[in-house]
Amino acid sequence: MIQVLGSSWALLLGMFMLMVGNGIQGTLLGVRGDIEGFSTFEMSLVMSAYFVGFLGGSWFTPQMIRNVGHVRVFAALASLISAVMILYPALTYWPLWVLGRVIIGFCFSGVYVTAESWLNNAADNSNRGKALSVYMIVQMAGVVLAQYLFFGFDASGYALFILASVLVSVSFAPILLSISPTPAFGTAKRMSLTELIGVSPLGCMGMFLLGGVFAAQFGMAAVFGTTAGLTVAQISFFVSAFYIGALVAQWPIGWLSDRIDRRKLILGMASAGGAAALLGAVFWQSYPVLVIAALVVGGASNPLYALLIAYTNDFLEHENMAAASGGLVFINGVGAIAGPLLIGWLMAQTGPAGFFAFLTVLLVFLSAYAGWRMLRRPAGTPVEDTTPYAPVLATATPVAVEVAQEVYIEAELAEEAGQNDAATAAT
């Protein structure tokens, strides 16, 4: 851990500030949209637009990096983020916010791709897993801290927009002044979606459904809060509860995933998240229930992302794991784009309860589908033969997922080497 911090502290510090800025704008737009009189459906379009841009950035940034290099791509995209953030309060027309969110989603995705490739280059086989874990903690901590900055500012003014813009601008400094460009950028050859779905129907379906679940947490939680009549402070704590639950649950779930049938764990986690979401849908007028529901839903759904990647890897050869990462991220991104739109429509029909009702449907369906797949493929991969679990966030780009795949492969190869050495010694 100390080695990771020593070699990558500037990158991690810059990413922390970026995530604080992103966490502020995600929640702030949900609150400010209500102040500006935007409807729930209009806000769902605004929130969905981020994921449209994010998915596009994941696919186009690698070519941009090959053309002009990491430093120029990072600086250009981060500058655009800063500019758009400060323009939001001056352009209070929802179609312009939609355009701004597409741009910001594209740019944040590109910044993540650049930073994650730097991180992977700074790590080696001995600490790549730890580097990925520290990176995940930094991202989560930035989003959580962002929610508590609302306590000292008025959401109807300009200060929070300025703060988010400044944080993003300042984040360039430690990264660009201390990190050299990485070697030539490359990504793995993609596996077709047809092949990927054939290898792991549960993995693909789960990633699609989790895209909607995550988009609800990141994009529509603040919109739900304003619709439900929560104060800004209550909304901040409510949104942070999703991420606190996710951070706390990652390692226990990772430990369990390497010791029990992963399909049972997927079924159990999705069921727990669905039950908590149902509780939130029924008792949405009780703030303590909302916070508890958010903690459990966040703790159940976010680790499922990494678990589904690990489960899919159980059916892949080493050389195909990295190739599968792009397809998994794409499937998740499509679900994330659809999520806010469906929630916006549902909340317009049913009121605030529609937010948690949507989460309930997705998580219960995932649980039911996992149970059905257990009947269709009775013989699961033996626990001793499963690939290791590595924490990955639902905000991950294909680069971060490829880094996680490298962790899986390295751990498997090390385990196989140990078994071979033991067999040789026995003979």
N, C-alpha and C positions, 0 to 999 in steps of 0.2 A: 504493500500500500504506500509506504514512504517513497519507494522507488518511483511509483507511478506519479505521485504528487510532485516529486522533485523534477521529473522530466517533462511534465505536462501542466504545471500549475498555471502558466499564463493562458493556455488554451482553456483550461477548466474555469478560471476566473472570468475570462471573456464570455464563455458560454453561460455561466451563471448569470451575468448581467443581461445577456440576451434573453434568457428565459424569464427573468424578472420583468423585462420589458414586454415580452410576449404574453406573460400571465396577466399583466395589467391591462393590455389592450383587449384580450379576450373577454374578461369580465366587464371592463369599463364600457365596451360597446353595448353589451346586453343591458346595462343599467342606463346608459345615456340614450339608447334607442327608445326606451320607455319615456324618458324626459322629453325627447323630441317628438313624441307622438306616433312613432312607427308602430304598425300593427304586428302581431305575433308572426303572421306569415311573411311579412316584409323582413322581419329580423331573422326568420329561418333562412331566407334567401341570402342575407348578409353572412350568416354563420356558415352556410353550406359553401359559399364562394371560397372561403379559406382553403377548404379541402380540395376544391377544384384546382386552385393554384398550387397547393402542396403536391398533389399527384403529378401535375405537369412539371414542377421543379425537379422532382425525383428522377424524371426521365430525361430532361434536357440539360441539367447541370453538368453531368459527366462530359458531354461534348463541349460545353463552354469551357470547362477546365482544360480539356485537351487543346483547345484553340488558343487560350490566352493565359492559362496558368491559375493556380490556386489563389494567389494573393490578389490579383485583379478581380477575379470572380467574387471573392469574399468581400472586398472593399466596395465593389459596385453594388452588390445585392444588399449589404448592410446599410449603405447610404440611402438606397431606395426605401428600405423599411423605415428608417428614421424620418424621411421626408413625408411618407404617407401617414405615419402616426400623428404627426403634428398638423396635418391637413384635415383630419377627421372633423374636429369641432368647427372648422370654417366652412365645410361643405356638407351641411346637414340635409342631404337629399339622399334617400336610401339607395337609388341606383348607383350613385357615386360611391357610397360605402361598399356596395357589392364589388365594384371595380377595384376599390382600394383593398378589399379583403383578398381578391384574386391575386393582386400584385404582392401583397404581404405574404400570402401562403406560398406563392412561387419562390419569393426571396428567402423566406425562412427555410424552406426545403433545401434550397441551394446552399445556404449557409451551413445547414446541418451536414449536407453531403461533403462540403469542403472540410469542416471541422472534424468530422468522423474519419475522413481519409487521412488527415493530419494525425489524429489520435492513433489510428491503426499503424501508421508509419513509425510513430514514436514508441509503440509497444513491441514486445517480442513474444516468443512462444511461452516464456515463463510468466509473463504478467499480463497477457492480453485479456484474460478473463477478469482480472482485477481492474484493469483500465476501463473495461466496459461497465463494470459495476459502479466505479467511482463516477463515471460519466452520467450514468442513470441517476445516481443520488444527487449530483449537481443539478441536473435538469429538474427533478422533482422539487428540490429545495428552492430553486428559483421561482417556480410557479407558486409554491405554497407561500413564500415570503411576499410575493406580489399581492396576494389577497389581503394581507394585513396592512399594506400601505394605504389602503382605502380609508383606514380609520382616521388618518390625519389630513385628508383632502376632501374637497367638495366635488362630487362627480358631475355637477352641472357646470363647473368652470373649465378652465384650460389647463390647470396645473398638472393633473394626472397625465394628460396627453403629452405635455412638455416633458414630464419626468420620464415617461416611457421612451420618448424620442432621445432624450439625453443619455439614458442608460444604454440604448442600442448604439449610439454614436461613440460613447466612451469605451464600449466593449471592444472596439477595433484595436485600441491602443496596445493592451498587453499581448494580444495575439499577433498583430502584424509587426510589432517591434521585436519579438523574441523568437518567432518561428520561421524556419526556412521552408521554402516550397518543397513539397514531397517529390519523389521521383515520378516518372511518367504515370499518369492516372489510368487505371484499368478496372473494368468491372467484368464479372463473370458472364459467360454466354447464357442467355435466357433459356429456360425450359418453357415449352408451350403450355398454355393454360389447360388444354385438353389432357396433356400428359400429367400435369400436376394434379388435376382433379381425379384422374384415374388412379394415381398413386395413393392419395389420401383424401377421399371425399369429406371426411369429418374435419380434417385440417383446413380445407378450403372453405367449407360452409361456416366453420367456426370463425375464420378470419373475416369473412364477409359480415357476419352478424356482429362481431366485435367492433368492426368499423363504425356501425351505427351506434353501438353502445358508447364508444369512446367519443364520437362526435357529439353525442348528447351531453356528456360530462364536460367536455372542453368548450363546446360551442353554445349549448342551449341552457346550461345550468343557471346562468345569470338571468337569462330571459325568463325562465321559470320563476326565479326569485322575485322579479319585478311583477310578474303576473299574479303571484301568490300574495303580494303585498308585504314582502319582507323588507326590512331596512337595509341600507347599504352594508352596514356592519354584519348583519345576519347573512346577507348574500355572500360576503367575503368568507365568512367562516364555513358556510355551507359548501361553497365551491372547493375550499381547501380540504374539506373532509374527504372528498373523493381521492385526492392525491396522497393525503396522509395514510388512508387505508391501503392504498396501492403500495406505498413505500414499506409499510410495516409487514405486509403480507408476502412480499416477494421472496424472501429467504425461507420462511417456513414452507411455502408452496414448492419452492425449488428443492428443498430437502425431501419432501414427500414424493415429488415427481420421480425421483431416482430410486424410490423404494416400493411403490405400489403401481398397479395397473393404471396407466395414464388416462385411459378412457373412463375409468371409475372416478378419477380425480376431476376430470373435465366435467363429468355429469354432476358430481357433488358440488363443485364450485359454482357451476351455472345455476344449479337448483338453489343454493344458498343466496346467490345474487338475485335470482328471480323472486325468492320469498321476501327478501329485504325491499326490493322494488315494489312488490305488491303491498307491503306494509306502508310504504311511502305514498302509494296511489290512494289507499283507503284513508290514511290519517295525515294527508298533506297539510292540514291546517294546524297540526301540532309541530312546532319547530324542533323540539328534542327528537321526535320521531324522524323528522327529515334529516337531521344530522347523523343519527344512527344508521338510517337507510343509506345515506351517502357513503359513510365509512365502510359498510359491508359491501355495497355494490362496487365501490372503488377497489376494495381489497380482494373481491372475488373476480372481477372482470379484467383488471389490468394484468395480473400475473398470467391469466389465461392466454394472453398474446404470446408470451415466451413459451408457455406450455404447449400450445398448438404447433409452434415451430419445431420444438423438440419432438413432439409426437409425429409430425410429418417426416422428420429426419429418420425416425425409426424404420421407415420403409424406403429410404434412399441409400444409394451407394455414396461413398465419400465424394467421388468426383461430381455427383449431381446435387450436393447440398447447396453449394453456393449458387448454382444455376437456378435453384428453386426460389431463392430469396426475392428476386424481382417479381415473380408471379404472386407470391404471398403478399407482398407489400401492395401490389396493384389491386388484388382482390379486396384487401382491407380498405384501400383508398376509395374504391367504388362504393363500399358500404358506408364509409364516412361521409361521402357527398350526399347520399340519399337520406342519411339519418336526420339532419336538421330539417329538411323539407317535410319529411313524414311527421316529425314531432310538431312542427309548426302547424301543419294541417290538423293533427289530432288535438292539439291544445286549443285551436280555434273552434273545434267542434265540442270539446268536453270541458274546457277550462284547464286550470293548472294540473289537475290529476292526470291529464294526458301525458305529461312528461314521464312520470314514473310508470304509467300504464304501458308506454312504449318500451321502456327498459324491461318491464316484466315480460312482455310478449317475446322480445328477442332472446332473453336469457332462458326463459322456459322452453322456447323452441329449440335452442341449442342443447339444453339438457335432454329433451325428448329425442332429438336427432342423434345425440351421443348414445342413448340407450338403444335406439333402432340400429345404429351401426354396430353395436356390440352383438346384436342378433345376426346381422348380415356377415360380419367377420368375426366369428366366435373366438378364433385362435389369435389373441393379441400377441405382440412381441413380448417375450419373457423379460421380466424386470432386469435380470442381469445382462441382457443384450441391448437395452435401450441406450440411446445417446444421452450424454449429460445435459442438464438444464443450465441455460445461461440467461440472466435477466436482460430483457429487451423491452423498451417502452413502445407503446402504440404510436408514438410520434416518430419512430425510427424510420429512416430512409433505407433504400436497398443497401447502401454502404454499411450502415450499422448492423443490418441483419446478416450481411456477408461476414462482417467481423465476428458476430456470434457464431456463424457457421464454422469459421476457422477455429473458434474455441471448441466447438463440438468435435470437429475432426481431430484436432490435436489431442484432446482428452481421450478419444477413442483409440487413436494410434498409440498413445502412451500406455493405455490399459492393455491393448493387444501385445505390446512389447513386453510388458510385465508378465503377462500370462505365458508368453513364449519363453522368457527367461526362467520362469518357474518350472515349466515343462522340461526345459533343457537340464536344469539343476536336478530334477527328479530322476532323469534318466542317467 
